[in-house]
Amino acid sequence: MKIDFDFNDREKSGIKKKFLFQVIQKTLSNEEFGYLKNKNISISFASVDGKEIARINKIYRKKNVETDVLSFSEYKNQKGIIGAGDKNIYLGEIIVCYNYIKKYTKKEKKNMKRQLAEIISHGLLHLLGFKHSKKMFAIQKEVSFSF
């Protein structure tokens, strides 16, 4: 599997492209995603400030609040991805609010690198058609423990 991603760091978050790639790679290495083995995967990733993520959240989810991550998938579910005949698959866009994550991590006394990995993995799992479930949370937790 080839992985390509664009990274727009408007927030100047300090998230390293190498870290982002490692989280994406670790998430996609789960046996659940064997169907992607011979695909070229591309993803858009952006880090924005709290005001911007609240604006986007209001437009698309009708919630006028900051949040940690938003995902905009090109596919409705895994069947859609599997059924896509093309070798090149654009999964969609993940948008994070680094400052929101940083505040939450400090408040909850969590490890920032692990929390960030878990949230990025969470966003990617949504791009892959996952809804909130025990399986989804288990995969993202497993990914975060790698960091």
Phi and psi in degrees as a GROMACS rama.xvg file:
@    title "Ramachandran Plot"
@    xaxis  label "Phi"
@    yaxis  label "Psi"
@TYPE xy
-102.775  134.779  LYS-2
-118.736  128.594  ILE-3
-131.759  139.796  ASP-4
-148.069  148.943  PHE-5
-96.849  143.915  ASP-6
-131.749  110.208  PHE-7
-104.199  103.38  ASN-8
-99.0672  66.1378  ASP-9
-61.7788  -28.1264  ARG-10
-83.4398  -8.05261  GLU-11
55.2302  51.2553  LYS-12
-70.9634  -29.4125  SER-13
91.2116  0.661826  GLY-14
-65.2604  125.912  ILE-15
-85.0241  141.107  LYS-16
-59.3486  -36.6907  LYS-17
-62.266  -43.5824  LYS-18
-61.9414  -46.9421  PHE-19
-58.3281  -45.8285  LEU-20
-60.382  -43.1344  PHE-21
-62.1937  -41.1448  GLN-22
-65.8839  -44.5603  VAL-23
-61.0589  -48.0044  ILE-24
-61.3941  -45.0406  GLN-25
-63.4407  -42.2343  LYS-26
-63.0759  -46.8603  THR-27
-73.0231  -14.3053  LEU-28
-78.0429  -8.75766  SER-29
-60.0591  138.744  ASN-30
-55.45  -22.1209  GLU-31
-58.2894  -25.5802  GLU-32
-110.257  29.5655  PHE-33
-58.3649  -27.7995  GLY-34
-65.77  -11.2062  TYR-35
-93.6334  -1.78045  LEU-36
-49.1905  -43.9724  LYS-37
-102.769  22.6289  ASN-38
-106.086  157.587  LYS-39
-103.192  110.652  ASN-40
-97.2603  133.755  ILE-41
-129.498  146.191  SER-42
-141.958  143.937  ILE-43
-101.491  139.62  SER-44
-135.114  134.722  PHE-45
-137.783  146.122  ALA-46
-117.309  121.44  SER-47
-126.161  167.791  VAL-48
-81.7262  172.711  ASP-49
-60.7948  -39.0306  GLY-50
-63.3138  -42.2179  LYS-51
-69.6255  -42.8176  GLU-52
-68.7941  -32.8369  ILE-53
-65.7496  -39.7886  ALA-54
-63.1144  -45.7357  ARG-55
-65.5375  -41.7272  ILE-56
-61.0398  -39.6071  ASN-57
-66.5352  -43.0751  LYS-58
-65.2737  -47.6069  ILE-59
-97.1239  -23.2483  TYR-60
-121.229  0.0737839  ARG-61
60.4185  30.4055  LYS-62
-122.105  114.583  LYS-63
-89.8654  59.6326  ASN-64
-142.143  157.098  VAL-65
-68.9023  155.879  GLU-66
-148.936  169.807  THR-67
-82.0553  -40.207  ASP-68
-149.392  144.208  VAL-69
-129.858  142.274  LEU-70
-127.023  138.244  SER-71
-126.811  102.012  PHE-72
-89.2153  146.509  SER-73
-81.9375  -17.8942  GLU-74
-122.096  147.736  TYR-75
-72.1677  -36.1778  LYS-76
-161.672  -178.397  ASN-77
-62.3054  -35.9313  GLN-78
-59.3737  -37.8486  LYS-79
-64.0878  -39.7764  GLY-80
-68.3497  -46.0321  ILE-81
-61.4777  -39.5554  ILE-82
-75.4538  -14.5381  GLY-83
-67.7363  118.21  ALA-84
-72.928  -16.2638  GLY-85
-75.0573  144.067  ASP-86
-73.3313  -26.7691  LYS-87
-95.4845  119.903  ASN-88
-120.784  118.092  ILE-89
-93.969  114.405  TYR-90
-79.7026  -34.6364  LEU-91
139.954  -156.503  GLY-92
-124.535  139.772  GLU-93
-114.956  129.208  ILE-94
-120.976  126.582  ILE-95
-119.437  155.872  VAL-96
-113.654  97.7826  CYS-97
-58.2483  -44.3078  TYR-98
-63.9573  -36.4454  ASN-99
-62.7697  -46.125  TYR-100
-62.9521  -42.2382  ILE-101
-61.6228  -45.4667  LYS-102
-62.6687  -45.185  LYS-103
-61.5048  -45.205  TYR-104
-61.502  -42.623  THR-105
-65.6903  -45.8174  LYS-106
-60.5863  -41.4671  LYS-107
-90.6731  0.931128  GLU-108
55.4314  50.0525  LYS-109
-106.522  166.381  LYS-110
-79.7378  122.106  ASN-111
-61.3005  -45.2249  MET-112
-63.2048  -43.0232  LYS-113
-66.937  -41.7779  ARG-114
-63.8748  -42.9206  GLN-115
-63.801  -42.657  LEU-116
-61.3053  -43.2155  ALA-117
-63.0999  -40.9251  GLU-118
-71.5167  -40.7466  ILE-119
-64.0606  -43.966  ILE-120
-60.7716  -41.9674  SER-121
-57.0685  -47.5753  HIS-122
-61.5929  -41.6465  GLY-123
-64.9576  -39.8632  LEU-124
-62.7305  -35.7525  LEU-125
-63.4542  -39.5305  HIS-126
-61.87  -28.5305  LEU-127
-87.5968  7.95763  LEU-128
95.1289  4.79633  GLY-129
-76.7349  139.987  PHE-130
-102.227  163.961  LYS-131
-57.6478  123.611  HIS-132
-160.665  166.729  SER-133
-58.6097  -40.5814  LYS-134
-62.2351  -46.3575  LYS-135
-60.1179  -49.718  MET-136
-64.4173  -33.5043  PHE-137
-67.0091  -42.2331  ALA-138
-63.9569  -47.8152  ILE-139
-66.7912  -34.2417  GLN-140
-64.7736  -44.5272  LYS-141
-59.1309  -43.4335  GLU-142
-61.9882  -45.8  VAL-143
-63.5333  -31.5709  SER-144
-71.9136  -7.40769  PHE-145
-79.4066  -9.81104  SER-146
